[in-house]
Amino acid sequence: MEEKTMRKKLLILLLSLLGIAQIQAQTSGTLSVSVSTSSAGGNYAPRNIVAIWVEDNSGKFVKTLLAYANNRITHLNTWQASTLAIGNEFNKTDAITGATQSSHGTRTCQWNGTDYSGKLMPDGEYKLRMELTDKNGTGNFASFSFTKGLNTQKQTPANVPSFSTISLNWTTSVTGINPEVSVSNSIIVYPNPGIGQFTVVGENIKSVKVTDLTGKVICTSQTPIFDLTDQPKGIYFVSVLTETATIVKKIIRK
């Protein structure tokens, strides 16, 4: 009885510490974008320039996905302002690029979850921005929210001026994990980050399975302790089977 009480106290303590030092998840994946464009009513139609990019939830520029513009690029005012705010005007690193388009059609592009410097972005809510103009001035602009994380997300937003048949699909590259499992703070894995041995703390733990980002099973255990000393540094997922659910925790081997 005393041992069980101590375990509960330890769990409460670790939950409190987690609230202070929780690590932001950084799930690898791909956002696939497809959209059909149409005129913004400008005098150069059907010729048009267009940009598609990602910003974080605070509105900070993350990465350009597509930019079809050349001499008239400065008329994509919203995109210009977004890139200028981070000191890198018209940044097109890794983007699909081209000159002014002579007609409208379906535009497709992808986001790999990184910023323009190649850094994997933390999970959370992001904004997909689109801008198109066919005149020497501001045209049409649209914005759509999506969530980067462990779960697959598919969206087909309603048509807006100049943008229709819109499709946004976020697909995680983490395999071997059921997206329907629970991700809960009722289970703690510590230390996190850690350099080798990890301990799982929680109630009614039956087994533990550790996988890497590709879904490869690294180890399984019937005890709440496992060792990653011989594994490369990086992100791993711990699937904890309890009497009522499977709970997945993300850890970092540093």
Order of alpha helices (4+ residues) and beta strands (2+ residues): alpha-beta-beta-beta-alpha-beta-beta-beta-beta-beta-beta-beta-beta-beta-beta-beta-beta-beta
